[in-house]
Amino acid sequence: MVILVTGAAGFIGFHLVEKLVKEGHNIIGIDNINDYYDINLKYSRLSQSGIDRNLVEDDQSANLVLSNKYNNYQFAKMDLCDKSALESLFKKNNFTHVVNLAAQAGVRYSIENPDAYVQSNLVGFVNILECCRNYKIKHLVYASSSSVYGQNIKVPFSEHDQVDNPVSLYAATKKSNELMAHTYSHLYNFNTTGLRFFTVYGPYGRPDMAPMLFANAIKKGDAIKVFNNGEMERDFTYIDDIVEGVARVIKYDLSADDELYKVLNIGNSKPVKLFDFINIMEEAMGTEAQKVMYPMQDGDVKRTYADTTELEKLVGYKPKTSLKEGVGEFVKWFKKGY
């Protein structure tokens, strides 16, 4: 397979590329390397995959840089909103599959900077859909989010639940992606699968997510911000389990089931109370954290809980990593420093 991975300098994208290149697939990764969070972390991920930062930073023409670690991986700095560059990339490389992980992330940031979400998550996604249609891609796998469930109180969250009431612009863009993909599958007869990710964590994780925020606070002796007085639950899912599931979905042929379109949950199906997560983090860090209670944040939800029955039936997905193991691996990486 020749696979395009967008968002390849991101958390999930980096780990997925590592898995796919080791399986022997030809991979091209792209990322616009925006400054939503520290770009040094993004370049650190790329470096782990053999992509020379200097070659990427010095290039203004979206040229592909060959990995010095894997001869089947190339990377280009590119924005999904640059439609002509994206079309040129598709035209030259004969992709069989596309994994779209590029998006403006963050629930709370969508309240502060809505334009970034419209451009990346809507305009950029339409450009991906158009290229997949025009260049006969066999299967588009794209990142949706558990945030589409909004304030859903029925648990676990099922793909059959109503998701018409998002509580953040980020969630609304992800729901829009699902609708757009459905339309393109219906009109143009190609496979699309949306994956609703549930709180992914692990080494090289995003600095705006709870594990990194908590670890940094504990290391510095600062107080941890505990929202909604700790009355929160999250379906924390370790990165290795996530990329295993994504890799299996990429290879699955939906047309074998006479289907073109699917949306699937991908999580751990074991929601954890925020205080329990903090306790495990404290144990791994070897230090008790100071805690300050805060009210619920706008756009946030009290609980996430994935029903992954459909994904298990489809590709045999079964998460294997316990929270204690996963947090332990994250802390090992964190203590080394990126």
Secondary structure as UniProt FT lines:
FT   STRAND          2..6
FT   TURN            7..9
FT   HELIX           11..22
FT   TURN            23..24
FT   STRAND          26..31
FT   HELIX           39..48
FT   TURN            49..50
FT   HELIX           53..58
FT   STRAND          65..66
FT   TURN            71..72
FT   STRAND          73..77
FT   TURN            80..81
FT   HELIX           83..93
FT   STRAND          97..100
FT   TURN            107..108
FT   HELIX           109..112
FT   HELIX           114..117
FT   HELIX           118..123
FT   HELIX           124..134
FT   TURN            135..136
FT   STRAND          139..145
FT   HELIX           146..149
FT   TURN            150..151
FT   TURN            159..160
FT   HELIX           169..188
FT   STRAND          191..197
FT   STRAND          200..201
FT   TURN            203..204
FT   TURN            207..208
FT   HELIX           210..220
FT   STRAND          223..227
FT   HELIX           228..230
FT   STRAND          233..234
FT   STRAND          237..238
FT   HELIX           239..251
FT   HELIX           254..257
FT   STRAND          261..266
FT   STRAND          272..273
FT   HELIX           274..285
FT   STRAND          290..294
FT   TURN            298..299
FT   HELIX           309..315
FT   HELIX           323..336
//
